[in-house]
Amino acid sequence: MKAILFTLLIIIIWFDCMAQQNIGAIKTTIKDFHSAGIPGATVRIYKVGDSIAVKAGSSDINGQITFGNLDYGNYFLKVSALGKKDYQGPIIQLNNSNLMLPPIVLTPAKSIGLAEVVVSAKRPLIETEIDRTIVNVSAMISSASSNSLEVLEKTPGVTINSNGEITLNGRSGVMVLIDGRQTYMSAQSLANYLKSLPGGVLDKIELMENPPAKYDAAGNAIINLKLKKNRVGGFTGSFQTGYSQGRYAKNNNSLYINYNHAKLNFFGNFSYNLEKAYLSDDYDRYFYNSLSELKSRILLDNNTISRLNGSNAIIGLDYNISEYTTYGAQINFNKTNQKNNYDYYNQTLNPFMLDSTGSGSTFIKDEGRNWSTNVNYTHKFGKSGREITMDANYLNYDSKNKQSLDNFTYTPFGETLSNRRYFYNVPSLIHVYNAKADYVHPLKGKAKLEVGIKTSFVNNDNIADYYTITNQVATIDTNQSNHFKYSENINAAYINVQKSWRYLGIQAGLRAENTHAEGRQLGNAAVTETRFTKNYTQLFPSLFINYKLDTTGKQFFNFSISRRINRPNYQLLNPFIFIRDQFSYTSGNPLLTPQYQYRYEVKYQYRQALRLGLSYNRFTDVIFRTTSVTDNIFTTKPQNIGKGFMYILNIGSSLSPYTWWNFNLDMQIARMGLNGQVDGVTLNPRNSVVRGGTQNQFMISKRLSAEVFAYYISSDLNGQAYTQAMFRTNAAVQLKILDGKGSIRLNVDDIFHSWVYHNYSVDLKQANYTQVTESDTRRFGLGFTYRFGNELFKRKRKYDSNGLDDEKGRLQP
């Protein structure tokens, strides 16, 4: 590792010596007629002869802006600000290191009232940057009647299975962040939380398949959900409500308010949702003897009806104590109430004659109360470009889960053979504390140094009390009961160095993480107490090399290498066994170890018209949900099974064939495989898969727009099963009303109800199965959105007083 870092340092120094020194900066101030600086003005700088901006940015709280690292040459500026006429300046000749321009004075538009401003530019649905893909949720018409999980499922490359597990371009173990903060939830808990969050509260979704060293090394990829924040001064807000109907109904409502004046910015986001849905699972299971002869067969039909209501409140403020220092705080609260009715019916054949039948039901009631707090601080050291940011978080997740099970077995003639009743009390409590600090230091010659530290503490307490019920009397079964505690401390530090020249850019990073974890299964009269401790330190290097084929960056090549870790979720370490039905159990595994990933990728991009990427992903100690078969019972639990690989070719394009038509294409062609063993059976499946999606947006008139979305996935590997090809098609229209402040949206999702899972097993020991799973995916939706502002405040305001960009004061751990 030392040799690699030393070699990179020599390369950077050599390129630095060879680089041209004709680099300068342009500075100016944006003002109004009262000579007051205008914060938040959008400034773009163009090189004469080019139609694409070289750089863009926003003026600071005093209206000042600086464009550094510019090659000598001729430029011109374009400036726009709310309530002001657009400005285009004369040609500027840059031939020295620093050029200070006279202040740029913007003239008022016809009306400075916010209500009179018409925004003519529309945010594209998809934007691509070197290290991430950005989906602008507000440009997705169907978001008004969808919850956040459904919006995420419509995101290119993202797939969510019936268990709530999220994959990105075929890779599982995805870390989901909300406003840059880790959620620390299990897959199912996170799915329930996102269901309770209306799609209207989302601003952007960032997809990062290869994050730099600044981000946690956990997760095979990162999805960051960014909530709405307003950048406009004064009192503004929006209201959104949506209703959708499939077999059952859903309702989503959200209210966003923002007050931004002088040094203070206050924001609040409040939402409530109510939904009912169904899930149908039909299994056909076959069991064989050691001679591969059919021994028995079970037909199993499972049906679940779920009801969920959730409320969310997010309140925060930023206070600019000075031009260079900002303090911030935020409180989040979430409450969910979920009820699931799960019924099943089975037939057991031995092997062709009916041997017995069975039926059962499970009622689950889960009440969750989650809240978190955040305090943050940022300080800029004058105009030097040096900056330090710090923040601290506390998260509390409290779940009270209760389950009642009732199982019956009958003879072929309908006589009762047995009746078994159970009750689970499964409360869970998680406390999370973390803090971090980041420092940015510009270096000479288009270079930058970033360093940071982070520490986090997690305490997880899970109780599972198992009762058998006889003659209405509940008796605890200590053999089946469980009390599992898990604590984890991760300390991390990173260093990131960036250096750019005229055509070449290099970013090298190294992140070190030390993990100390302790697990304890408390004993009882029948179960012996067990403990485990894990302590390990790992290094996670990353390297990005970017080469531009022209000075404007219209087309470039990018090469990257990184190493990442996927730690098992806390709930996956709990060995407790849950009974879904008489033939289906699930459990955790305290012996799980982290999974590691190495990723190598080459990209080529020509503007937004063509994006190509080829990556090789190598996995070790793969965390894999395996299924063991014992006495006709399927027990699913996670294990480390060996190694895996994945080759991925990404193809993307964003075009505007006509002014009224925007077209986006994203496609992945992948080859994947595993090498391992489960219950003595060699597991080495291989599969090639094609995923592709298109998004078409049509501007029919100034008030009317539409979108059509289609997604296809070929046969895919999903655990110890293959999933047959599937596709779905969505469509939506939007009509703007109330002078553009409001809109009515109509949408239909999964028009042909084709998003149905057809699975068949692979590499099970003396068994196989087929499975068909469908859910309430075909839905018709109606949504209404309305943006509002304080008219009285605007009439009293003599000039625009847009506050500092909120995101500059919000820190993302």
ZIJO-V244453 format. One record per residue. SS is DSSP state (~ for helix, > for strand, _ for the rest). PSI is psi in whole degrees, -180 to 180 (none if undefined). Layout:
BEGIN
ss->SS psi->PSI
ss->SS psi->PSI
END
This chain:
BEGIN
ss->_ psi->-41
ss->~ psi->-40
ss->~ psi->-40
ss->~ psi->-47
ss->~ psi->-38
ss->~ psi->-42
ss->~ psi->-43
ss->~ psi->-40
ss->~ psi->-43
ss->~ psi->-42
ss->~ psi->-45
ss->~ psi->-44
ss->~ psi->-42
ss->~ psi->-47
ss->~ psi->-35
ss->~ psi->-41
ss->~ psi->-34
ss->~ psi->-15
ss->_ psi->153
ss->_ psi->151
ss->_ psi->4
ss->_ psi->67
ss->> psi->135
ss->> psi->-174
ss->> psi->150
ss->> psi->128
ss->> psi->147
ss->> psi->174
ss->> psi->135
ss->> psi->122
ss->> psi->166
ss->_ psi->-173
ss->_ psi->-18
ss->_ psi->9
ss->_ psi->20
ss->_ psi->139
ss->> psi->142
ss->_ psi->108
ss->_ psi->154
ss->_ psi->8
ss->_ psi->140
ss->> psi->123
ss->> psi->129
ss->> psi->141
ss->> psi->132
ss->> psi->145
ss->> psi->136
ss->_ psi->129
ss->_ psi->-11
ss->_ psi->148
ss->_ psi->-4
ss->_ psi->134
ss->_ psi->138
ss->_ psi->-44
ss->> psi->161
ss->> psi->152
ss->> psi->-178
ss->> psi->142
ss->_ psi->151
ss->_ psi->-169
ss->_ psi->-22
ss->_ psi->7
ss->_ psi->5
ss->> psi->151
ss->> psi->145
ss->> psi->133
ss->> psi->112
ss->> psi->176
ss->> psi->45
ss->> psi->136
ss->> psi->148
ss->_ psi->143
ss->> psi->-167
ss->> psi->131
ss->> psi->168
ss->> psi->156
ss->> psi->147
ss->> psi->134
ss->> psi->138
ss->> psi->145
ss->_ psi->153
ss->_ psi->127
ss->_ psi->6
ss->> psi->153
ss->_ psi->144
ss->_ psi->149
ss->> psi->135
ss->> psi->123
ss->_ psi->174
ss->_ psi->175
ss->_ psi->135
ss->> psi->133
ss->> psi->116
ss->> psi->111
ss->_ psi->18
ss->_ psi->175
ss->_ psi->-35
ss->> psi->127
ss->> psi->116
ss->> psi->116
ss->_ psi->154
ss->_ psi->157
ss->_ psi->144
ss->> psi->120
ss->> psi->121
ss->_ psi->138
ss->_ psi->149
ss->> psi->149
ss->_ psi->-179
ss->_ psi->-35
ss->_ psi->133
ss->_ psi->-3
ss->_ psi->137
ss->~ psi->-33
ss->~ psi->-22
ss->~ psi->-8
ss->_ psi->129
ss->_ psi->120
ss->_ psi->113
ss->_ psi->-25
ss->_ psi->140
ss->_ psi->131
ss->_ psi->134
ss->_ psi->157
ss->_ psi->-42
ss->> psi->132
ss->> psi->146
ss->> psi->137
ss->_ psi->176
ss->_ psi->-40
ss->_ psi->6
ss->_ psi->161
ss->> psi->135
ss->> psi->127
ss->> psi->118
ss->> psi->106
ss->~ psi->-34
ss->~ psi->-22
ss->~ psi->-4
ss->_ psi->107
ss->~ psi->-39
ss->~ psi->-4
ss->~ psi->-24
ss->~ psi->-30
ss->~ psi->16
ss->_ psi->155
ss->> psi->173
ss->~ psi->-32
ss->~ psi->-40
ss->~ psi->-38
ss->~ psi->-43
ss->~ psi->-37
ss->~ psi->-24
ss->_ psi->1
ss->_ psi->134
ss->_ psi->130
ss->_ psi->-11
ss->> psi->131
ss->> psi->138
ss->> psi->122
ss->_ psi->-178
ss->_ psi->-17
ss->_ psi->3
ss->_ psi->5
ss->_ psi->133
ss->> psi->132
ss->> psi->150
ss->> psi->115
ss->_ psi->42
ss->_ psi->-7
ss->> psi->125
ss->_ psi->-174
ss->_ psi->35
ss->> psi->133
ss->> psi->125
ss->> psi->124
ss->> psi->150
ss->> psi->115
ss->_ psi->41
ss->_ psi->3
ss->> psi->135
ss->> psi->143
ss->_ psi->-27
ss->_ psi->31
ss->_ psi->156
ss->_ psi->167
ss->~ psi->-46
ss->~ psi->-39
ss->~ psi->-40
ss->~ psi->-40
ss->~ psi->-43
ss->~ psi->-39
ss->~ psi->-45
ss->~ psi->-30
ss->~ psi->-32
ss->_ psi->-3
ss->_ psi->110
ss->> psi->147
ss->~ psi->-22
ss->~ psi->-16
ss->~ psi->-9
ss->> psi->140
ss->> psi->-54
ss->> psi->158
ss->> psi->121
ss->> psi->127
ss->> psi->116
ss->> psi->105
ss->_ psi->-22
ss->_ psi->73
ss->_ psi->152
ss->_ psi->178
ss->_ psi->-19
ss->_ psi->-30
ss->_ psi->156
ss->_ psi->145
ss->_ psi->-6
ss->> psi->147
ss->_ psi->139
ss->_ psi->-19
ss->> psi->170
ss->> psi->134
ss->> psi->120
ss->> psi->116
ss->> psi->116
ss->> psi->124
ss->> psi->163
ss->_ psi->138
ss->_ psi->138
ss->_ psi->143
ss->_ psi->4
ss->_ psi->140
ss->_ psi->162
ss->> psi->-162
ss->> psi->119
ss->> psi->172
ss->> psi->-177
ss->> psi->153
ss->> psi->140
ss->> psi->135
ss->> psi->144
ss->> psi->146
ss->> psi->134
ss->> psi->150
ss->> psi->120
ss->_ psi->-127
ss->_ psi->-34
ss->_ psi->174
ss->> psi->154
ss->> psi->150
ss->> psi->130
ss->> psi->135
ss->> psi->139
ss->> psi->148
ss->> psi->127
ss->> psi->132
ss->> psi->150
ss->> psi->131
ss->> psi->120
ss->> psi->113
ss->> psi->132
ss->_ psi->-119
ss->_ psi->-7
ss->> psi->135
ss->> psi->122
ss->> psi->138
ss->> psi->151
ss->> psi->140
ss->> psi->119
ss->> psi->137
ss->> psi->158
ss->> psi->139
ss->> psi->156
ss->> psi->127
ss->> psi->157
ss->> psi->137
ss->> psi->170
ss->> psi->158
ss->> psi->130
ss->> psi->128
ss->> psi->122
ss->> psi->120
ss->> psi->149
ss->> psi->105
ss->> psi->137
ss->> psi->138
ss->> psi->139
ss->> psi->158
ss->_ psi->-175
ss->_ psi->-16
ss->_ psi->11
ss->_ psi->25
ss->_ psi->139
ss->> psi->124
ss->> psi->-43
ss->> psi->170
ss->> psi->140
ss->> psi->126
ss->> psi->124
ss->> psi->121
ss->> psi->119
ss->> psi->136
ss->> psi->131
ss->> psi->133
ss->> psi->121
ss->> psi->144
ss->> psi->132
ss->> psi->132
ss->> psi->141
ss->> psi->148
ss->> psi->144
ss->> psi->144
ss->> psi->130
ss->> psi->120
ss->> psi->132
ss->> psi->165
ss->> psi->153
ss->> psi->138
ss->> psi->118
ss->> psi->93
ss->_ psi->-25
ss->_ psi->-178
ss->_ psi->-29
ss->_ psi->-4
ss->> psi->131
ss->> psi->135
ss->> psi->149
ss->> psi->157
ss->> psi->151
ss->> psi->142
ss->> psi->130
ss->> psi->138
ss->> psi->136
ss->> psi->134
ss->> psi->129
ss->> psi->149
ss->> psi->111
ss->> psi->138
ss->> psi->127
ss->> psi->131
ss->> psi->114
ss->> psi->119
ss->> psi->144
ss->> psi->158
ss->> psi->137
ss->> psi->155
ss->> psi->130
ss->> psi->123
ss->> psi->144
ss->_ psi->80
ss->_ psi->-17
ss->_ psi->-20
ss->_ psi->144
ss->> psi->122
ss->> psi->-41
ss->> psi->165
ss->> psi->166
ss->> psi->159
ss->> psi->160
ss->> psi->171
ss->> psi->149
ss->> psi->130
ss->> psi->124
ss->> psi->130
ss->> psi->120
ss->> psi->117
ss->> psi->124
ss->> psi->136
ss->> psi->111
ss->> psi->139
ss->> psi->156
ss->> psi->156
ss->> psi->151
ss->> psi->135
ss->> psi->142
ss->> psi->162
ss->> psi->138
ss->> psi->141
ss->> psi->129
ss->> psi->134
ss->_ psi->78
ss->_ psi->-141
ss->_ psi->13
ss->_ psi->-18
ss->_ psi->-9
ss->_ psi->142
ss->> psi->141
ss->> psi->136
ss->> psi->143
ss->> psi->147
ss->> psi->162
ss->> psi->146
ss->> psi->147
ss->> psi->131
ss->> psi->139
ss->> psi->120
ss->> psi->121
ss->> psi->113
ss->> psi->132
ss->> psi->103
ss->> psi->129
ss->> psi->137
ss->> psi->136
ss->> psi->128
ss->> psi->140
ss->> psi->114
ss->> psi->136
ss->> psi->145
ss->> psi->136
ss->> psi->156
ss->_ psi->168
ss->_ psi->-17
ss->_ psi->6
ss->_ psi->5
ss->_ psi->142
ss->> psi->124
ss->> psi->-40
ss->> psi->157
ss->> psi->116
ss->> psi->130
ss->> psi->140
ss->> psi->164
ss->> psi->131
ss->> psi->137
ss->> psi->111
ss->> psi->70
ss->> psi->152
ss->> psi->139
ss->> psi->127
ss->> psi->130
ss->> psi->133
ss->> psi->131
ss->> psi->131
ss->> psi->156
ss->> psi->150
ss->> psi->161
ss->> psi->138
ss->> psi->143
ss->> psi->134
ss->> psi->131
ss->> psi->109
ss->> psi->144
ss->> psi->168
ss->_ psi->152
ss->_ psi->49
ss->_ psi->45
ss->> psi->158
ss->> psi->142
ss->> psi->132
ss->> psi->133
ss->> psi->156
ss->> psi->161
ss->> psi->156
ss->> psi->143
ss->> psi->144
ss->> psi->145
ss->> psi->131
ss->> psi->130
ss->> psi->123
ss->> psi->125
ss->> psi->113
ss->> psi->127
ss->> psi->135
ss->> psi->97
ss->> psi->124
ss->> psi->124
ss->> psi->140
ss->> psi->144
ss->> psi->121
ss->> psi->123
ss->_ psi->44
ss->_ psi->11
ss->> psi->126
ss->> psi->127
ss->> psi->126
ss->> psi->138
ss->_ psi->101
ss->_ psi->-24
ss->_ psi->-32
ss->_ psi->-13
ss->_ psi->163
ss->> psi->140
ss->> psi->111
ss->> psi->127
ss->> psi->139
ss->> psi->132
ss->> psi->148
ss->> psi->136
ss->> psi->124
ss->> psi->126
ss->> psi->131
ss->> psi->152
ss->> psi->148
ss->> psi->158
ss->> psi->137
ss->> psi->127
ss->> psi->130
ss->> psi->142
ss->> psi->133
ss->> psi->147
ss->_ psi->-164
ss->_ psi->-43
ss->_ psi->-21
ss->> psi->140
ss->> psi->138
ss->> psi->136
ss->> psi->121
ss->> psi->133
ss->> psi->154
ss->> psi->126
ss->> psi->132
ss->> psi->132
ss->> psi->129
ss->> psi->129
ss->> psi->129
ss->> psi->120
ss->> psi->144
ss->> psi->132
ss->> psi->142
ss->> psi->121
ss->> psi->111
ss->_ psi->139
ss->_ psi->169
ss->_ psi->-165
ss->_ psi->-25
ss->_ psi->-16
ss->_ psi->129
ss->_ psi->138
ss->_ psi->139
ss->> psi->154
ss->> psi->158
ss->> psi->152
ss->> psi->137
ss->> psi->133
ss->> psi->117
ss->> psi->151
ss->> psi->133
ss->> psi->150
ss->> psi->140
ss->> psi->92
ss->> psi->156
ss->> psi->146
ss->> psi->130
ss->> psi->129
ss->> psi->124
ss->> psi->129
ss->> psi->119
ss->> psi->138
ss->_ psi->-6
ss->_ psi->166
ss->_ psi->-23
ss->_ psi->-9
ss->_ psi->23
ss->_ psi->-35
ss->> psi->142
ss->> psi->162
ss->> psi->148
ss->> psi->132
ss->> psi->136
ss->> psi->149
ss->> psi->138
ss->> psi->160
ss->> psi->136
ss->> psi->166
ss->> psi->144
ss->> psi->98
ss->_ psi->144
ss->_ psi->140
ss->_ psi->150
ss->~ psi->-42
ss->~ psi->-26
ss->~ psi->-17
ss->~ psi->-13
ss->_ psi->119
ss->_ psi->0
ss->_ psi->142
ss->> psi->126
ss->> psi->137
ss->> psi->117
ss->> psi->-46
ss->> psi->-175
ss->_ psi->-20
ss->_ psi->7
ss->> psi->115
ss->> psi->155
ss->> psi->151
ss->> psi->167
ss->_ psi->-173
ss->_ psi->105
ss->_ psi->-11
ss->_ psi->4
ss->_ psi->141
ss->_ psi->162
ss->_ psi->153
ss->> psi->142
ss->> psi->148
ss->> psi->135
ss->> psi->133
ss->> psi->130
ss->> psi->131
ss->> psi->141
ss->> psi->132
ss->> psi->150
ss->> psi->137
ss->> psi->134
ss->> psi->104
ss->_ psi->-135
ss->_ psi->0
ss->_ psi->-29
ss->> psi->128
ss->> psi->123
ss->> psi->139
ss->> psi->134
ss->> psi->123
ss->> psi->152
ss->> psi->125
ss->> psi->127
ss->> psi->128
ss->> psi->141
ss->> psi->151
ss->_ psi->49
ss->_ psi->126
ss->> psi->120
ss->> psi->131
ss->> psi->110
ss->> psi->156
ss->> psi->122
ss->> psi->146
ss->> psi->120
ss->> psi->121
ss->_ psi->48
ss->_ psi->13
ss->> psi->129
ss->> psi->119
ss->> psi->118
ss->> psi->127
ss->> psi->156
ss->> psi->145
ss->> psi->159
ss->> psi->115
ss->_ psi->-8
ss->> psi->-128
ss->> psi->159
ss->> psi->164
ss->> psi->161
ss->> psi->123
ss->> psi->133
ss->> psi->128
ss->> psi->116
ss->> psi->134
ss->> psi->128
ss->> psi->155
ss->> psi->140
ss->> psi->116
ss->> psi->158
ss->> psi->84
ss->> psi->-34
ss->> psi->165
ss->_ psi->-23
ss->_ psi->3
ss->> psi->122
ss->> psi->133
ss->> psi->131
ss->> psi->136
ss->> psi->132
ss->> psi->126
ss->> psi->142
ss->> psi->133
ss->> psi->119
ss->> psi->150
ss->> psi->127
ss->> psi->160
ss->> psi->163
ss->> psi->153
ss->> psi->114
ss->> psi->-168
ss->> psi->143
ss->> psi->120
ss->_ psi->39
ss->_ psi->-2
ss->> psi->129
ss->> psi->130
ss->> psi->104
ss->_ psi->56
ss->_ psi->151
ss->> psi->148
ss->> psi->145
ss->> psi->136
ss->> psi->144
ss->> psi->127
ss->> psi->136
ss->> psi->142
ss->> psi->146
ss->> psi->142
ss->> psi->121
ss->> psi->127
ss->> psi->133
ss->> psi->127
ss->> psi->94
ss->_ psi->-41
ss->_ psi->-177
ss->_ psi->-26
ss->_ psi->-20
ss->> psi->130
ss->> psi->165
ss->> psi->162
ss->> psi->149
ss->> psi->129
ss->> psi->134
ss->> psi->140
ss->> psi->139
ss->> psi->141
ss->> psi->130
ss->_ psi->-173
ss->_ psi->131
ss->> psi->154
ss->> psi->125
ss->_ psi->92
ss->_ psi->-140
ss->_ psi->44
ss->> psi->153
ss->> psi->141
ss->> psi->129
ss->_ psi->165
ss->_ psi->145
ss->> psi->160
ss->> psi->161
ss->> psi->153
ss->> psi->131
ss->> psi->152
ss->> psi->152
ss->> psi->154
ss->> psi->152
ss->> psi->135
ss->> psi->121
ss->> psi->136
ss->> psi->177
ss->_ psi->51
ss->_ psi->35
ss->_ psi->-7
ss->_ psi->-29
ss->> psi->164
ss->> psi->147
ss->> psi->132
ss->> psi->133
ss->> psi->138
ss->> psi->156
ss->> psi->129
ss->> psi->146
ss->_ psi->63
ss->_ psi->-41
ss->_ psi->8
ss->_ psi->49
ss->_ psi->-5
ss->_ psi->73
ss->_ psi->130
ss->> psi->126
ss->> psi->106
ss->> psi->149
ss->> psi->141
ss->> psi->165
ss->_ psi->137
ss->_ psi->40
ss->_ psi->151
ss->_ psi->110
ss->_ psi->37
ss->> psi->159
ss->> psi->169
ss->> psi->160
ss->> psi->153
ss->> psi->139
ss->> psi->124
ss->> psi->127
ss->> psi->157
ss->> psi->-175
ss->_ psi->60
ss->_ psi->-25
ss->_ psi->114
ss->> psi->147
ss->> psi->131
ss->> psi->150
ss->> psi->128
ss->> psi->154
ss->> psi->132
ss->> psi->149
ss->> psi->128
ss->> psi->138
ss->> psi->163
ss->> psi->169
ss->_ psi->102
ss->~ psi->-41
ss->~ psi->-43
ss->~ psi->-40
ss->~ psi->-34
ss->~ psi->-33
ss->~ psi->-23
ss->_ psi->128
ss->_ psi->-28
ss->_ psi->164
ss->_ psi->136
ss->_ psi->54
ss->_ psi->130
ss->_ psi->170
ss->_ psi->143
ss->_ psi->122
ss->~ psi->-40
ss->~ psi->-19
ss->~ psi->-22
ss->~ psi->-2
ss->_ psi->131
ss->_ psi->146
ss->_ psi->104
ss->_ psi->none
END
